[in-house]
């Protein structure tokens, strides 16, 4: 059962969802201006976190460093937002919080978004950022990936492409409610539709269509759930039961385990999409601790 703090967020999200019903779809600009993945205006990055802009292989990015961050370990954070939304403004607090909890510096790329930059522009940007990071002399084993929703999908796509190319892989990856099946074929799309305070199945189908255009939704570059996970590094997957994308996480864990991957699946009862971003709740604090312990075990 969600905590009172989490329930307040869920109630606000549900009110927003109800208010949208029957209205004309907002423009992308309106969505970006009001994007609040935690159900309220995004929290600012704490003042003691140093934010430094950088050109990461042609991709605008930021370094986030909390006091005492270990420059020898890097967390590559890929934000969510349905492939069309999201930025340092919406996800900077979460990225900075994970950096502080893990003692790692964070690289936060601003990959290209649809509709201005059609698929696979975001995929290409994430790969370019990885190669730029490696070109700086950063060992692959000192890097971890973290991403939520669409960012989780981009992170897993990067892992598959690196493995296929015979390149060194990051030490570990954390994905939060990853959107990794753009065929929208998961059972939870129907089973959890009434519980999800954010999405409807139709919204997810619209996101997938807007991202892919004419591309094949079963191609692993688009939907990494359908890739071969053999040889991937340890994975931590966090999701909630109150989300239509729950089946993506469940099937990811099942498929990865069958391929011999060390995978941990944590499912929060009654919790919504990307619940770790909802700062101020016990559930987000516990999710942060779990991520820190997981990465502390695998990234040296």
Secondary structure by P-SEA (a helix, b strand, c coil): cccaaaaaaaaaaaaaaaaacccccccaaaaaaaccccccccccccccbbbbbbbcccbbbbbbbcccccccbbbbcccccccccccccccaaaaaaaaaaacbbbbbbbcccccccccaaaaaaaaaaaaaaaaaccccccbbbbbcaaaaaaaaaaaaaaaaaccccccbbbbcccccccccccccccccccccccccaaaaaaaaaaaccccccccccccccccccccccbbbbbbbccccaaaaaaaaaaaaaaaccbbbbbbbcccccccccccccaaaaaaaaaaaaaaaaccc
